[in-house]
Amino acid sequence: MNSRTILVGVSGGVAAYKALDVVSGLRKRGHEVRVVMTEAATRFVRPAAFAAVSGAPVLRDMWPDAPATLEDQYPHLYPATRADLFLLAPATANTMAKIAHGQGSDLLSTCCLSLPATCRKLFCPSMNVEMWNNPLVRANARKLEEAGWSRLGPERGHLACGMEGEGRMSEPSAILSEVDRRLSDAQPLKHKHVLILSGPTREHLDPVRFIGNPSSGRMGMELAAEADRLGARVTFVTGPVPDDHLPVLRDGRIHRVTGALEMLETAREALPSTDAIVYVAAVADYRPESTESEKRPKTDAAFDLKLVPNPDLAATLNAEKPEGAFTIGFALQTSDGETRAREKLRAKHLDGIVLNYPDSMGAAGGRFSYLSAATDAFTEWGALPKREAARRILEQLPTHPT
C-alpha cells in the first residue's frame, strides 16, 4: 500500500490507550501519521507516548508558542488540509456532537472543519452503554454518517465502568484492517448492481397486530454499506427497521416495505438490471388469509386464524433473474445447520448460502459459515461482527466485468 498522510484524532475516553497501538500500526505500514489530542485525552494518555509511536510532535494547542513554520502557526490547517484519512479513535459523545454540528471549539474539532473533500473519514465510538443508547448521541452518529463519515463499532462487551453492553471501542487490529480497506483504491464491484433484501416482514392481521420476527436489519445494513464502499450501485429493499439500521448510500436507493408480497414486487422492479442479489431478509413464512380494516376487539371467545403461505422470495426471484446474476441466501437454523443449509441451497437454486443462528438476531455479531454451490465447500467463519461478515460475504461475488 502506498504511503498516505493520516491524521488521528484522540478524544478523552478510557479507550485512548488503544489508539497507541493503532498509531504504531499505521506508522509500521509506512504512513505519515500525526496525532491531534483533546485536552481531556491528555488526562488518559500522555502526549509524549503518542509522539513516540508516531514519530512526530502531537498537535494539542490551537495557539502554540513561538511557531517556527507555517504548519506550526496554523495547526488546525496543517496537516488536516492534506490528510488522506482522518481517524477519530476513540470518538466520545462530546467530540462526536461537536463535529456533527460543525463546531470548532478546540483543535481537534477545528481540524475536522479543514479536511479536504477527498479525505476519508472514520470514527470509532467509545462510551458507556447508556450514553451510546441515548437518542441524541445516536442522532449525532447518524449525522456524521450522512456527512460521509464511516463508523466502526462500538462493540458489545464488558466496559470500564463495570457495565455490559455496546460501548467498547473496536480493537486496534479491526481498526487497522478498516483503515487499510478505506485507503484501498480498488472498487471490485464498480459498475455492478447489487440488490439486497433485508429486515423482517410484518404480515398484518389488522392495523395494529401482525405476524413478525425480531430481525433488526443490521446484517442487511452492513451488507449494503460494504457493497456501496466497494463501488456497487445498491438497491436496498427493507422491511420495518429503525432509522439507524438503514445504510447511508452514496450510489443507491432505499425502499421501505412492510409485507412479503410488497417486498417481492419491489424487488422485481429492480431485477432486470441486477448483477447480484443477497437475500438476507427474515421473511414471514405465512400471512393471514384476510386482513381486517379495523382493530379487532378483544373478546373472551376463541377465534380461528387462517394462514396462507407467502411465496418463497429467493426461489421466485431466482427463477426470474437475469442470466449470470449471482445469488446468495441466508439460512438461520437452530439445529442440523449444515444439512439444512445444503437443502436450501439446492431448493432455491442459489450460488451460495450463509448459515447463521438465532444469537445473531438483533445483535452486532453472530456465528457464520458459508457454503458455495460451485465448490461444495463449507467454510466455518466462526463468531464475527456483522461488518466483517458482510465483507466476507461480498468477497464471494464475481468481480469480472459485465
TORKOL-4160 file (C-alpha; in steps of 0.2 Angstrom, whole numbers, padded with zeros to 4 digits, m for minus):
402
<pt num="1" X="0000" Y="0000" Z="0000"/>
<pt num="2" X="0006" Y="0017" Z="m0004"/>
<pt num="3" X="0011" Y="0029" Z="0010"/>
<pt num="4" X="m0003" Y="0041" Z="0015"/>
<pt num="5" X="m0005" Y="0056" Z="0027"/>
<pt num="6" X="m0016" Y="0050" Z="0041"/>
<pt num="7" X="m0022" Y="0062" Z="0055"/>
<pt num="8" X="m0028" Y="0053" Z="0071"/>
<pt num="9" X="m0039" Y="0062" Z="0082"/>
<pt num="10" X="m0039" Y="0056" Z="0100"/>
<pt num="11" X="m0053" Y="0062" Z="0112"/>
<pt num="12" X="m0055" Y="0059" Z="0130"/>
<pt num="13" X="m0060" Y="0042" Z="0134"/>
<pt num="14" X="m0053" Y="0027" Z="0143"/>
<pt num="15" X="m0050" Y="0018" Z="0126"/>
<pt num="16" X="m0037" Y="0031" Z="0122"/>
<pt num="17" X="m0024" Y="0019" Z="0126"/>
<pt num="18" X="m0029" Y="0008" Z="0112"/>
<pt num="19" X="m0026" Y="0022" Z="0100"/>
<pt num="20" X="m0007" Y="0020" Z="0104"/>
<pt num="21" X="m0007" Y="0003" Z="0095"/>
<pt num="22" X="m0017" Y="0010" Z="0081"/>
<pt num="23" X="m0005" Y="0024" Z="0078"/>
<pt num="24" X="0010" Y="0012" Z="0080"/>
<pt num="25" X="0002" Y="0000" Z="0067"/>
<pt num="26" X="m0001" Y="0014" Z="0055"/>
<pt num="27" X="0017" Y="0020" Z="0056"/>
<pt num="28" X="0024" Y="0002" Z="0053"/>
<pt num="29" X="0014" Y="0002" Z="0037"/>
<pt num="30" X="0024" Y="0017" Z="0031"/>
<pt num="31" X="0011" Y="0030" Z="0033"/>
<pt num="32" X="0015" Y="0048" Z="0039"/>
<pt num="33" X="0005" Y="0049" Z="0055"/>
<pt num="34" X="0001" Y="0064" Z="0065"/>
<pt num="35" X="m0010" Y="0064" Z="0081"/>
<pt num="36" X="m0021" Y="0078" Z="0087"/>
<pt num="37" X="m0027" Y="0076" Z="0105"/>
<pt num="38" X="m0041" Y="0085" Z="0115"/>
<pt num="39" X="m0036" Y="0092" Z="0132"/>
<pt num="40" X="m0047" Y="0078" Z="0140"/>
<pt num="41" X="m0037" Y="0064" Z="0130"/>
<pt num="42" X="m0021" Y="0070" Z="0138"/>
<pt num="43" X="m0028" Y="0065" Z="0155"/>
<pt num="44" X="m0029" Y="0047" Z="0150"/>
<pt num="45" X="m0013" Y="0045" Z="0139"/>
<pt num="46" X="0002" Y="0057" Z="0139"/>
<pt num="47" X="0006" Y="0066" Z="0123"/>
<pt num="48" X="0024" Y="0060" Z="0124"/>
<pt num="49" X="0018" Y="0042" Z="0121"/>
<pt num="50" X="0009" Y="0047" Z="0105"/>
<pt num="51" X="0024" Y="0057" Z="0099"/>
<pt num="52" X="0035" Y="0042" Z="0102"/>
<pt num="53" X="0024" Y="0030" Z="0092"/>
<pt num="54" X="0020" Y="0042" Z="0078"/>
<pt num="55" X="0037" Y="0049" Z="0076"/>
<pt num="56" X="0030" Y="0067" Z="0076"/>
<pt num="57" X="0025" Y="0080" Z="0088"/>
<pt num="58" X="0007" Y="0079" Z="0095"/>
<pt num="59" X="m0005" Y="0093" Z="0090"/>
<pt num="60" X="m0014" Y="0099" Z="0105"/>
<pt num="61" X="m0014" Y="0118" Z="0106"/>
<pt num="62" X="m0023" Y="0130" Z="0095"/>
<pt num="63" X="m0011" Y="0144" Z="0100"/>
<pt num="64" X="0007" Y="0136" Z="0100"/>
<pt num="65" X="0021" Y="0147" Z="0107"/>
<pt num="66" X="0034" Y="0154" Z="0095"/>
<pt num="67" X="0028" Y="0145" Z="0079"/>
<pt num="68" X="0044" Y="0142" Z="0068"/>
<pt num="69" X="0035" Y="0136" Z="0052"/>
<pt num="70" X="0018" Y="0139" Z="0043"/>
<pt num="71" X="0012" Y="0122" Z="0049"/>
<pt num="72" X="0016" Y="0127" Z="0067"/>
<pt num="73" X="0007" Y="0144" Z="0065"/>
<pt num="74" X="m0009" Y="0136" Z="0058"/>
<pt num="75" X="m0011" Y="0119" Z="0067"/>
<pt num="76" X="m0029" Y="0117" Z="0063"/>
<pt num="77" X="m0025" Y="0118" Z="0044"/>
<pt num="78" X="m0009" Y="0108" Z="0043"/>
<pt num="79" X="m0008" Y="0093" Z="0041"/>
<pt num="80" X="m0028" Y="0092" Z="0041"/>
<pt num="81" X="m0029" Y="0100" Z="0023"/>
<pt num="82" X="m0018" Y="0087" Z="0016"/>
<pt num="83" X="m0024" Y="0072" Z="0025"/>
<pt num="84" X="m0029" Y="0056" Z="0015"/>
<pt num="85" X="m0038" Y="0049" Z="0030"/>
<pt num="86" X="m0044" Y="0056" Z="0047"/>
<pt num="87" X="m0047" Y="0043" Z="0061"/>
<pt num="88" X="m0056" Y="0048" Z="0076"/>
<pt num="89" X="m0052" Y="0035" Z="0090"/>
<pt num="90" X="m0059" Y="0035" Z="0102"/>
<pt num="91" X="m0074" Y="0045" Z="0097"/>
<pt num="92" X="m0083" Y="0051" Z="0113"/>
<pt num="93" X="m0101" Y="0058" Z="0114"/>
<pt num="94" X="m0094" Y="0076" Z="0116"/>
<pt num="95" X="m0082" Y="0076" Z="0102"/>
<pt num="96" X="m0095" Y="0067" Z="0090"/>
<pt num="97" X="m0108" Y="0081" Z="0094"/>
<pt num="98" X="m0095" Y="0095" Z="0091"/>
<pt num="99" X="m0091" Y="0088" Z="0074"/>
<pt num="100" X="m0108" Y="0083" Z="0069"/>
<pt num="101" X="m0114" Y="0101" Z="0072"/>
<pt num="102" X="m0099" Y="0109" Z="0063"/>
<pt num="103" X="m0092" Y="0117" Z="0079"/>
<pt num="104" X="m0073" Y="0121" Z="0080"/>
<pt num="105" X="m0071" Y="0124" Z="0099"/>
<pt num="106" X="m0055" Y="0115" Z="0101"/>
<pt num="107" X="m0040" Y="0110" Z="0090"/>
<pt num="108" X="m0047" Y="0093" Z="0085"/>
<pt num="109" X="m0064" Y="0098" Z="0080"/>
<pt num="110" X="m0057" Y="0113" Z="0070"/>
<pt num="111" X="m0045" Y="0101" Z="0061"/>
<pt num="112" X="m0061" Y="0092" Z="0056"/>
<pt num="113" X="m0068" Y="0108" Z="0048"/>
<pt num="114" X="m0052" Y="0109" Z="0037"/>
<pt num="115" X="m0052" Y="0092" Z="0030"/>
<pt num="116" X="m0052" Y="0091" Z="0011"/>
<pt num="117" X="m0067" Y="0084" Z="0001"/>
<pt num="118" X="m0056" Y="0069" Z="m0004"/>
<pt num="119" X="m0051" Y="0064" Z="0014"/>
<pt num="120" X="m0058" Y="0048" Z="0020"/>
<pt num="121" X="m0066" Y="0050" Z="0037"/>
<pt num="122" X="m0068" Y="0036" Z="0050"/>
<pt num="123" X="m0074" Y="0037" Z="0068"/>
<pt num="124" X="m0074" Y="0023" Z="0082"/>
<pt num="125" X="m0086" Y="0027" Z="0096"/>
<pt num="126" X="m0082" Y="0023" Z="0114"/>
<pt num="127" X="m0093" Y="0026" Z="0129"/>
<pt num="128" X="m0104" Y="0020" Z="0142"/>
<pt num="129" X="m0118" Y="0009" Z="0135"/>
<pt num="130" X="m0132" Y="0021" Z="0142"/>
<pt num="131" X="m0123" Y="0035" Z="0133"/>
<pt num="132" X="m0122" Y="0026" Z="0117"/>
<pt num="133" X="m0141" Y="0022" Z="0118"/>
<pt num="134" X="m0145" Y="0040" Z="0121"/>
<pt num="135" X="m0156" Y="0045" Z="0106"/>
<pt num="136" X="m0146" Y="0062" Z="0105"/>
<pt num="137" X="m0129" Y="0053" Z="0104"/>
<pt num="138" X="m0136" Y="0041" Z="0090"/>
<pt num="139" X="m0143" Y="0055" Z="0081"/>
<pt num="140" X="m0126" Y="0063" Z="0081"/>
<pt num="141" X="m0118" Y="0047" Z="0075"/>
<pt num="142" X="m0131" Y="0046" Z="0061"/>
<pt num="143" X="m0127" Y="0064" Z="0056"/>
<pt num="144" X="m0109" Y="0060" Z="0054"/>
<pt num="145" X="m0113" Y="0045" Z="0043"/>
<pt num="146" X="m0124" Y="0056" Z="0032"/>
<pt num="147" X="m0110" Y="0068" Z="0030"/>
<pt num="148" X="m0099" Y="0055" Z="0023"/>
<pt num="149" X="m0090" Y="0048" Z="0039"/>
<pt num="150" X="m0089" Y="0029" Z="0041"/>
<pt num="151" X="m0092" Y="0021" Z="0058"/>
<pt num="152" X="m0083" Y="0006" Z="0065"/>
<pt num="153" X="m0091" Y="0000" Z="0082"/>
<pt num="154" X="m0094" Y="0001" Z="0096"/>
<pt num="155" X="m0093" Y="m0017" Z="0101"/>
<pt num="156" X="m0103" Y="m0026" Z="0114"/>
<pt num="157" X="m0094" Y="m0032" Z="0130"/>
<pt num="158" X="m0088" Y="m0028" Z="0147"/>
<pt num="159" X="m0085" Y="m0009" Z="0149"/>
<pt num="160" X="m0073" Y="0000" Z="0161"/>
<pt num="161" X="m0087" Y="0007" Z="0171"/>
<pt num="162" X="m0092" Y="m0010" Z="0176"/>
<pt num="163" X="m0107" Y="m0012" Z="0164"/>
<pt num="164" X="m0110" Y="m0024" Z="0150"/>
<pt num="165" X="m0117" Y="m0019" Z="0133"/>
<pt num="166" X="m0112" Y="m0009" Z="0117"/>
<pt num="167" X="m0099" Y="0004" Z="0120"/>
<pt num="168" X="m0082" Y="m0004" Z="0118"/>
<pt num="169" X="m0071" Y="0004" Z="0105"/>
<pt num="170" X="m0066" Y="m0009" Z="0092"/>
<pt num="171" X="m0049" Y="m0017" Z="0094"/>
<pt num="172" X="m0034" Y="m0010" Z="0086"/>
<pt num="173" X="m0032" Y="m0024" Z="0073"/>
<pt num="174" X="m0050" Y="m0021" Z="0067"/>
<pt num="175" X="m0047" Y="m0003" Z="0066"/>
<pt num="176" X="m0031" Y="m0005" Z="0056"/>
<pt num="177" X="m0040" Y="m0018" Z="0044"/>
<pt num="178" X="m0053" Y="m0005" Z="0041"/>
<pt num="179" X="m0041" Y="0009" Z="0038"/>
<pt num="180" X="m0032" Y="m0002" Z="0025"/>
<pt num="181" X="m0049" Y="m0005" Z="0016"/>
<pt num="182" X="m0053" Y="0013" Z="0017"/>
<pt num="183" X="m0036" Y="0018" Z="0009"/>
<pt num="184" X="m0038" Y="0005" Z="m0005"/>
<pt num="185" X="m0042" Y="0012" Z="m0021"/>
<pt num="186" X="m0049" Y="m0004" Z="m0028"/>
<pt num="187" X="m0068" Y="m0005" Z="m0031"/>
<pt num="188" X="m0071" Y="m0023" Z="m0036"/>
<pt num="189" X="m0090" Y="m0020" Z="m0038"/>
<pt num="190" X="m0089" Y="m0004" Z="m0048"/>
<pt num="191" X="m0102" Y="m0005" Z="m0062"/>
<pt num="192" X="m0111" Y="m0019" Z="m0053"/>
<pt num="193" X="m0129" Y="m0018" Z="m0047"/>
<pt num="194" X="m0132" Y="m0027" Z="m0031"/>
<pt num="195" X="m0150" Y="m0030" Z="m0024"/>
<pt num="196" X="m0151" Y="m0033" Z="m0006"/>
<pt num="197" X="m0167" Y="m0039" Z="0003"/>
<pt num="198" X="m0166" Y="m0035" Z="0021"/>
<pt num="199" X="m0175" Y="m0034" Z="0038"/>
<pt num="200" X="m0191" Y="m0043" Z="0044"/>
<pt num="201" X="m0208" Y="m0043" Z="0036"/>
<pt num="202" X="m0224" Y="m0039" Z="0045"/>
<pt num="203" X="m0240" Y="m0048" Z="0040"/>
<pt num="204" X="m0254" Y="m0039" Z="0047"/>
<pt num="205" X="m0270" Y="m0046" Z="0055"/>
<pt num="206" X="m0277" Y="m0029" Z="0057"/>
<pt num="207" X="m0270" Y="m0011" Z="0058"/>
<pt num="208" X="m0260" Y="m0014" Z="0074"/>
<pt num="209" X="m0257" Y="m0033" Z="0075"/>
<pt num="210" X="m0245" Y="m0043" Z="0064"/>
<pt num="211" X="m0235" Y="m0059" Z="0062"/>
<pt num="212" X="m0217" Y="m0054" Z="0063"/>
<pt num="213" X="m0200" Y="m0058" Z="0070"/>
<pt num="214" X="m0186" Y="m0049" Z="0079"/>
<pt num="215" X="m0174" Y="m0047" Z="0065"/>
<pt num="216" X="m0166" Y="m0030" Z="0067"/>
<pt num="217" X="m0160" Y="m0027" Z="0049"/>
<pt num="218" X="m0142" Y="m0024" Z="0055"/>
<pt num="219" X="m0134" Y="m0038" Z="0044"/>
<pt num="220" X="m0143" Y="m0031" Z="0028"/>
<pt num="221" X="m0137" Y="m0013" Z="0033"/>
<pt num="222" X="m0119" Y="m0019" Z="0034"/>
<pt num="223" X="m0120" Y="m0028" Z="0018"/>
<pt num="224" X="m0127" Y="m0013" Z="0009"/>
<pt num="225" X="m0114" Y="m0001" Z="0016"/>
<pt num="226" X="m0100" Y="m0013" Z="0012"/>
<pt num="227" X="m0107" Y="m0015" Z="m0006"/>
<pt num="228" X="m0108" Y="0004" Z="m0008"/>
<pt num="229" X="m0090" Y="0006" Z="m0002"/>
<pt num="230" X="m0084" Y="m0007" Z="m0015"/>
<pt num="231" X="m0092" Y="0003" Z="m0029"/>
<pt num="232" X="m0108" Y="m0006" Z="m0032"/>
<pt num="233" X="m0124" Y="0003" Z="m0036"/>
<pt num="234" X="m0136" Y="m0004" Z="m0022"/>
<pt num="235" X="m0154" Y="m0006" Z="m0022"/>
<pt num="236" X="m0159" Y="m0009" Z="m0004"/>
<pt num="237" X="m0177" Y="m0016" Z="0000"/>
<pt num="238" X="m0180" Y="m0017" Z="0018"/>
<pt num="239" X="m0194" Y="m0022" Z="0030"/>
<pt num="240" X="m0198" Y="m0011" Z="0045"/>
<pt num="241" X="m0182" Y="m0007" Z="0055"/>
<pt num="242" X="m0177" Y="0008" Z="0065"/>
<pt num="243" X="m0170" Y="0023" Z="0055"/>
<pt num="244" X="m0152" Y="0020" Z="0062"/>
<pt num="245" X="m0152" Y="0002" Z="0055"/>
<pt num="246" X="m0153" Y="0010" Z="0037"/>
<pt num="247" X="m0137" Y="0011" Z="0027"/>
<pt num="248" X="m0131" Y="0028" Z="0021"/>
<pt num="249" X="m0128" Y="0025" Z="0002"/>
<pt num="250" X="m0118" Y="0036" Z="m0010"/>
<pt num="251" X="m0125" Y="0027" Z="m0025"/>
<pt num="252" X="m0141" Y="0018" Z="m0022"/>
<pt num="253" X="m0159" Y="0018" Z="m0017"/>
<pt num="254" X="m0168" Y="0013" Z="m0001"/>
<pt num="255" X="m0186" Y="0005" Z="m0002"/>
<pt num="256" X="m0195" Y="0003" Z="0014"/>
<pt num="257" X="m0209" Y="m0010" Z="0013"/>
<pt num="258" X="m0220" Y="m0020" Z="0026"/>
<pt num="259" X="m0225" Y="m0037" Z="0020"/>
<pt num="260" X="m0218" Y="m0051" Z="0010"/>
<pt num="261" X="m0229" Y="m0048" Z="m0006"/>
<pt num="262" X="m0224" Y="m0029" Z="m0006"/>
<pt num="263" X="m0205" Y="m0034" Z="m0004"/>
<pt num="264" X="m0207" Y="m0046" Z="m0019"/>
<pt num="265" X="m0215" Y="m0034" Z="m0030"/>
<pt num="266" X="m0202" Y="m0020" Z="m0026"/>
<pt num="267" X="m0188" Y="m0032" Z="m0029"/>
<pt num="268" X="m0195" Y="m0037" Z="m0046"/>
<pt num="269" X="m0194" Y="m0019" Z="m0052"/>
<pt num="270" X="m0175" Y="m0019" Z="m0049"/>
<pt num="271" X="m0172" Y="m0036" Z="m0055"/>
<pt num="272" X="m0169" Y="m0034" Z="m0074"/>
<pt num="273" X="m0153" Y="m0024" Z="m0071"/>
<pt num="274" X="m0146" Y="m0034" Z="m0056"/>
<pt num="275" X="m0129" Y="m0042" Z="m0056"/>
<pt num="276" X="m0130" Y="m0050" Z="m0039"/>
<pt num="277" X="m0144" Y="m0052" Z="m0026"/>
<pt num="278" X="m0142" Y="m0055" Z="m0007"/>
<pt num="279" X="m0157" Y="m0062" Z="0002"/>
<pt num="280" X="m0154" Y="m0058" Z="0020"/>
<pt num="281" X="m0172" Y="m0053" Z="0024"/>
<pt num="282" X="m0181" Y="m0063" Z="0038"/>
<pt num="283" X="m0197" Y="m0065" Z="0028"/>
<pt num="284" X="m0213" Y="m0072" Z="0037"/>
<pt num="285" X="m0217" Y="m0089" Z="0030"/>
<pt num="286" X="m0236" Y="m0086" Z="0032"/>
<pt num="287" X="m0248" Y="m0072" Z="0031"/>
<pt num="288" X="m0266" Y="m0070" Z="0037"/>
<pt num="289" X="m0278" Y="m0075" Z="0023"/>
<pt num="290" X="m0288" Y="m0059" Z="0026"/>
<pt num="291" X="m0284" Y="m0043" Z="0035"/>
<pt num="292" X="m0296" Y="m0033" Z="0045"/>
<pt num="293" X="m0298" Y="m0014" Z="0041"/>
<pt num="294" X="m0301" Y="m0010" Z="0059"/>
<pt num="295" X="m0293" Y="m0016" Z="0076"/>
<pt num="296" X="m0301" Y="m0032" Z="0081"/>
<pt num="297" X="m0309" Y="m0030" Z="0098"/>
<pt num="298" X="m0304" Y="m0042" Z="0112"/>
<pt num="299" X="m0317" Y="m0055" Z="0117"/>
<pt num="300" X="m0317" Y="m0070" Z="0128"/>
<pt num="301" X="m0321" Y="m0081" Z="0113"/>
<pt num="302" X="m0308" Y="m0090" Z="0104"/>
<pt num="303" X="m0307" Y="m0087" Z="0085"/>
<pt num="304" X="m0299" Y="m0096" Z="0071"/>
<pt num="305" X="m0285" Y="m0088" Z="0061"/>
<pt num="306" X="m0282" Y="m0095" Z="0044"/>
<pt num="307" X="m0264" Y="m0093" Z="0037"/>
<pt num="308" X="m0258" Y="m0095" Z="0019"/>
<pt num="309" X="m0240" Y="m0097" Z="0014"/>
<pt num="310" X="m0230" Y="m0082" Z="0007"/>
<pt num="311" X="m0221" Y="m0085" Z="m0009"/>
<pt num="312" X="m0203" Y="m0090" Z="m0007"/>
<pt num="313" X="m0194" Y="m0074" Z="m0012"/>
<pt num="314" X="m0177" Y="m0081" Z="m0016"/>
<pt num="315" X="m0184" Y="m0096" Z="m0026"/>
<pt num="316" X="m0196" Y="m0084" Z="m0035"/>
<pt num="317" X="m0184" Y="m0071" Z="m0040"/>
<pt num="318" X="m0170" Y="m0083" Z="m0044"/>
<pt num="319" X="m0182" Y="m0091" Z="m0057"/>
<pt num="320" X="m0184" Y="m0073" Z="m0065"/>
<pt num="321" X="m0167" Y="m0066" Z="m0063"/>
<pt num="322" X="m0156" Y="m0061" Z="m0077"/>
<pt num="323" X="m0144" Y="m0074" Z="m0083"/>
<pt num="324" X="m0127" Y="m0074" Z="m0074"/>
<pt num="325" X="m0134" Y="m0064" Z="m0059"/>
<pt num="326" X="m0125" Y="m0071" Z="m0043"/>
<pt num="327" X="m0136" Y="m0075" Z="m0028"/>
<pt num="328" X="m0133" Y="m0078" Z="m0010"/>
<pt num="329" X="m0146" Y="m0083" Z="0003"/>
<pt num="330" X="m0146" Y="m0085" Z="0022"/>
<pt num="331" X="m0151" Y="m0100" Z="0032"/>
<pt num="332" X="m0154" Y="m0096" Z="0051"/>
<pt num="333" X="m0155" Y="m0113" Z="0059"/>
<pt num="334" X="m0157" Y="m0120" Z="0077"/>
<pt num="335" X="m0150" Y="m0137" Z="0073"/>
<pt num="336" X="m0143" Y="m0148" Z="0059"/>
<pt num="337" X="m0136" Y="m0131" Z="0051"/>
<pt num="338" X="m0125" Y="m0138" Z="0038"/>
<pt num="339" X="m0138" Y="m0151" Z="0032"/>
<pt num="340" X="m0152" Y="m0139" Z="0031"/>
<pt num="341" X="m0141" Y="m0125" Z="0023"/>
<pt num="342" X="m0137" Y="m0138" Z="0009"/>
<pt num="343" X="m0155" Y="m0142" Z="0006"/>
<pt num="344" X="m0160" Y="m0123" Z="0005"/>
<pt num="345" X="m0145" Y="m0120" Z="m0007"/>
<pt num="346" X="m0152" Y="m0133" Z="m0019"/>
<pt num="347" X="m0170" Y="m0130" Z="m0017"/>
<pt num="348" X="m0168" Y="m0111" Z="m0020"/>
<pt num="349" X="m0155" Y="m0113" Z="m0034"/>
<pt num="350" X="m0143" Y="m0101" Z="m0025"/>
<pt num="351" X="m0124" Y="m0099" Z="m0029"/>
<pt num="352" X="m0120" Y="m0098" Z="m0011"/>
<pt num="353" X="m0128" Y="m0098" Z="0006"/>
<pt num="354" X="m0124" Y="m0091" Z="0023"/>
<pt num="355" X="m0128" Y="m0101" Z="0039"/>
<pt num="356" X="m0131" Y="m0092" Z="0055"/>
<pt num="357" X="m0140" Y="m0094" Z="0071"/>
<pt num="358" X="m0153" Y="m0086" Z="0082"/>
<pt num="359" X="m0139" Y="m0077" Z="0093"/>
<pt num="360" X="m0136" Y="m0066" Z="0078"/>
<pt num="361" X="m0154" Y="m0059" Z="0078"/>
<pt num="362" X="m0154" Y="m0041" Z="0084"/>
<pt num="363" X="m0136" Y="m0042" Z="0089"/>
<pt num="364" X="m0120" Y="m0033" Z="0082"/>
<pt num="365" X="m0112" Y="m0050" Z="0078"/>
<pt num="366" X="m0115" Y="m0069" Z="0077"/>
<pt num="367" X="m0108" Y="m0085" Z="0071"/>
<pt num="368" X="m0107" Y="m0088" Z="0052"/>
<pt num="369" X="m0102" Y="m0101" Z="0039"/>
<pt num="370" X="m0103" Y="m0101" Z="0020"/>
<pt num="371" X="m0107" Y="m0114" Z="0008"/>
<pt num="372" X="m0103" Y="m0112" Z="m0010"/>
<pt num="373" X="m0113" Y="m0121" Z="m0024"/>
<pt num="374" X="m0099" Y="m0121" Z="m0036"/>
<pt num="375" X="m0086" Y="m0129" Z="m0025"/>
<pt num="376" X="m0097" Y="m0138" Z="m0012"/>
<pt num="377" X="m0085" Y="m0131" Z="0001"/>
<pt num="378" X="m0092" Y="m0127" Z="0018"/>
<pt num="379" X="m0082" Y="m0114" Z="0027"/>
<pt num="380" X="m0084" Y="m0110" Z="0046"/>
<pt num="381" X="m0081" Y="m0092" Z="0049"/>
<pt num="382" X="m0085" Y="m0093" Z="0067"/>
<pt num="383" X="m0090" Y="m0078" Z="0078"/>
<pt num="384" X="m0089" Y="m0061" Z="0068"/>
<pt num="385" X="m0095" Y="m0044" Z="0070"/>
<pt num="386" X="m0108" Y="m0041" Z="0056"/>
<pt num="387" X="m0097" Y="m0028" Z="0047"/>
<pt num="388" X="m0084" Y="m0041" Z="0045"/>
<pt num="389" X="m0096" Y="m0055" Z="0040"/>
<pt num="390" X="m0103" Y="m0043" Z="0026"/>
<pt num="391" X="m0085" Y="m0040" Z="0019"/>
<pt num="392" X="m0083" Y="m0059" Z="0018"/>
<pt num="393" X="m0100" Y="m0062" Z="0010"/>
<pt num="394" X="m0097" Y="m0049" Z="m0003"/>
<pt num="395" X="m0080" Y="m0056" Z="m0007"/>
<pt num="396" X="m0089" Y="m0071" Z="m0014"/>
<pt num="397" X="m0097" Y="m0061" Z="m0028"/>
<pt num="398" X="m0089" Y="m0062" Z="m0045"/>
<pt num="399" X="m0079" Y="m0046" Z="m0050"/>
<pt num="400" X="m0076" Y="m0048" Z="m0068"/>
<pt num="401" X="m0083" Y="m0035" Z="m0080"/>
<pt num="402" X="m0101" Y="m0037" Z="m0085"/>
